């Protein structure tokens, strides 16, 4: 059960998808320029980046992780203890996944184009 409203969850999922779109398009464009092919598949790169971001974010969020407990004291003598059962920074993994999905797609395109030129 999610502690937030479904509207808030939907907003953040759309925000993550948009972030993945931007990362994927930028990565695809960069890889296309590095490999010397025309960046004609930016929409596909953007979709690959969005897919990678969402897979990375939710995949890591749902993967069990060793329990991590931290304890700290606040002013006034209050002690706060927090325990996490999942990886605490899934955004980092999601960004890497978005970059890799788009980059691998462009590299596969480049390899297919190179093989077609040799044939």
N, C-alpha and C positions, 0 to 999 in steps of 0.2 A: 504494500500500500504506500502510495506517495504522500508525503506530508503536505504537499502544495496542491493548489487547485489545478485542474486539467488545463485551464487557460494559460496559467503561468508555465506549466510544463511544455505546452505546445509552443508558446512564445520562445522559450529557450531552445527547443529542438529546432525551430526554424532559424533562430540566430546561429546555432551551431552549423546547420546546413549552409547558410549564407557564408559563414567563415570558411567552410570547406570549399565552397564554390570559388571564392576569391583566391584561396591558397592554391587550389588545383589549377585555375586559369593562369596564375602567375608562374607556377612551376612548369606547366606545359609550355608556356610561351618561352621561358628561359631555356628549357631543354631543347626545344625546337630551334632556337637561335644557336645554341651550342653545337647541335648536330648538323646544322646547315639545311634543314628542311623548312618548308613554309609552315608557319603556325596556323594551319587551316582547321584544326580539330580542337579549337579552344573550348567549345561547348562541351565536347566529350571529356576534355581534360578537367573542366570545371565540375562536371558530374562525377568523374572519377575521384576528384579531390573531396567533394561533398560526401560521397559514399565512404571514402577512406576515413574522413573525419568522424562521421557518425559510427562507423564500425569500431574505430579506435576508442572513441569516447564511451560508448555503451558496452563494448567488449571488455574494456578494462574496469568499468564501473561494476560489471556483473561478475567479474572473475574474483574468486576468493584470494585473499592476501593475508600473510601472517599478521596476527593482531599486533597493533602498535598503540601503546598507552603512554600518554604524557601527563605529567602533573606539574602545575605551577601555582604560585601564590599571588593573590591580588592584594592591593592595598587594603588594610583593615584586617588582615589575617585570614581571609577566605582562601581555602585551597580548592582548586578546580582540577578535576581529572577527566580526560577525554580519551576514549578508545575508538580506534578505527578498525574495521574488518576488511576494508578494501583499499586499493592504492589511492593515496591522497591527492594526486595530481594527474587525473586522466586527460586533462587538456594537452599536456606535453606529449603524451602518446598519440593523441588524436591528431595533433599537428604533424608529427612525424609520419603517421599513417597517410594523411592527406597528401603530403609531399611525395611519399613513395608510390602511392597508387597512380598519381598523375605522371610522375617521372617514368615509372615502368611502362605505362601505356605509351608514352612518347618514344621511349627507347625501343619498344616492340614495333611501333610504326616505322621508326628509322631502320631497324633491321630488316623488316619486310620490304621496304623500299630499296634498300641496298641489295637484297637478294634478287629482287625483280630486275634491277639494273644489270646484275651479273648474268642473269639467265637469258 
